Amino acid sequence: VQLVESGGGLVQPGGSLRLSCAASGFTFSNYAMSWYRQAPGKEREWVAAITSAGGSTNYAHSVKGRFTISRDNAKNTGYLQMSSLKPEDMAVYYCNAKKVWGQGTQVTVSS
């Protein structure tokens, strides 16, 4: 049972990134999925969630309108499209499904 995040990197303020979360070892389509993030010195915070079939999504107030969570169950992969990035979005981003955590991917927002 494993989740592997990818797609992080360095981006300028106002830029965009798409994170991916590849699932293996379990039936990904049976589980809701969430994205969380943790900035240095801060607690991990919930960012967004999507139901197992992708029919419903929910977002933290701080990212609503800028981030979009989605999934492709045929590819066992979830996504987080991030736009209009701000310095305060800088963090390690983690995906979670079936109470399993990935290793995280670093997102740095800086000019």
Secondary structure by P-SEA (a helix, b strand, c coil): cbbbbcccccccccbbbbbbbbbccccccccccbbbbbcccccccccccccccccbbbbcccccccbbbbbcccccbbbbbbcccccccccbbbbbcccccccbbbbbbcc
